[in-house]
Amino acid sequence: MIGLTQLLHRIHDETRGDVRIHLSRNLFEKDPMKRALEIFNGFQLENVSTEHNAVLVYLNLRRRKFAIVSGSLIHAKLKQRYWDILGEQFKEDLSSTHYENALTLLLYTLLETYKKHYARVID
């Protein structure tokens, strides 16, 4: 199975997408979405590209809680149902396999989505 770093490079090289992964071990964290939004906004991921298609995957390893935050235009293009299904699948994968495998499966899904909607055009 291909590694996380290699998948992130493939997303960058083969598409116009941008995915970031943030791992936390904070035992006292209550709201992963709140923290994910702070990170997303702190890194100004909404403005990484004019396509507003960045995605942040935030995972608290100790609490096994996560949040997926996406840029406004990719979120609108794919609709809420896509993100709900992606989150449900990730939650299921986290409960049934090691977190690295779950993240790999999630990145594969994002890679295929980016290829479909944001393929890099080679001149």
C-alpha positions in Angstrom: 0.0 0.0 0.0 1.3 3.4 -0.9 2.2 5.7 2.0 0.5 8.9 3.2 3.3 11.2 2.0 3.3 9.6 -1.4 -0.4 10.0 -1.7 -0.2 13.7 -0.7 2.5 14.2 -3.4 0.3 12.5 -6.0 -2.6 14.8 -5.1 -0.3 17.8 -5.5 1.3 16.5 -8.7 -1.7 15.1 -10.5 -4.4 17.6 -9.5 -5.0 21.2 -8.6 -6.0 20.2 -5.1 -4.4 20.8 -1.7 -4.8 18.4 1.2 -3.3 18.9 4.6 -3.4 16.4 7.5 -3.2 17.6 11.1 -2.7 15.0 13.9 -3.3 15.8 17.5 -2.8 13.9 20.8 -4.6 16.5 23.0 -6.5 14.4 25.5 -8.6 17.3 26.7 -9.9 18.5 23.4 -13.6 18.5 23.2 -14.6 19.8 19.8 -12.5 18.6 16.8 -14.4 20.7 14.3 -13.7 23.9 16.2 -10.0 23.1 16.3 -9.9 22.1 12.7 -11.5 25.4 11.7 -8.9 27.3 13.7 -6.1 25.4 11.9 -7.8 25.8 8.5 -8.3 29.5 9.0 -4.8 29.9 10.6 -3.1 28.5 7.6 -5.5 30.5 5.3 -6.4 27.4 3.4 -9.5 29.0 2.0 -7.2 31.2 -0.1 -4.5 28.7 -1.1 -5.9 28.8 -4.6 -8.5 30.7 -6.5 -10.5 27.5 -6.7 -11.0 27.4 -2.9 -10.5 23.6 -3.0 -8.2 22.9 -0.1 -9.1 20.2 2.4 -7.9 19.8 6.0 -8.2 16.4 7.7 -7.9 16.8 11.4 -7.5 13.7 13.6 -7.1 13.5 17.3 -5.3 10.2 17.8 -6.1 9.8 21.5 -9.8 10.5 21.3 -10.3 9.0 17.8 -12.2 12.1 16.8 -11.8 13.9 13.6 -13.1 16.7 11.4 -12.8 17.3 7.6 -12.9 20.9 6.6 -13.0 22.0 2.9 -12.8 25.2 1.0 -16.0 26.9 0.1 -16.0 26.1 -3.7 -15.1 22.4 -3.5 -17.7 22.0 -0.7 -20.4 23.6 -2.9 -19.3 21.6 -5.9 -19.4 18.3 -4.2 -22.4 19.0 -2.0 -22.9 18.1 1.7 -23.8 14.5 1.0 -20.3 13.8 -0.4 -18.7 15.1 2.8 -21.2 13.2 5.0 -20.4 9.9 3.2 -16.7 10.7 3.3 -16.8 11.3 7.1 -19.0 8.2 7.7 -16.5 6.0 5.8 -13.5 7.5 7.6 -15.2 6.9 10.9 -15.8 3.3 10.0 -12.3 2.8 8.8 -10.8 4.4 12.0 -12.8 1.9 14.1 -11.7 -1.1 12.0 -8.1 -0.5 11.1 -5.0 1.5 12.1 -5.3 5.2 11.7 -2.6 5.3 9.0 -4.6 2.9 6.9 -7.8 4.9 7.5 -6.1 8.1 6.4 -4.6 6.3 3.3 -8.1 5.2 2.3 -9.5 8.7 2.8 -6.6 10.2 0.7 -7.3 7.7 -2.1 -10.9 8.9 -2.2 -9.9 12.5 -2.2 -7.3 11.8 -5.0 -10.0 10.3 -7.2 -12.3 13.2 -6.5 -9.7 15.7 -7.3 -8.8 13.9 -10.5 -12.4 14.0 -11.6 -13.0 17.7 -10.7 -9.6 19.3 -10.5 -7.3 17.4 -12.8 -4.0 19.1 -13.6 -3.8 20.1 -17.2 -0.4 19.5 -18.7 0.6 21.9 -21.5 
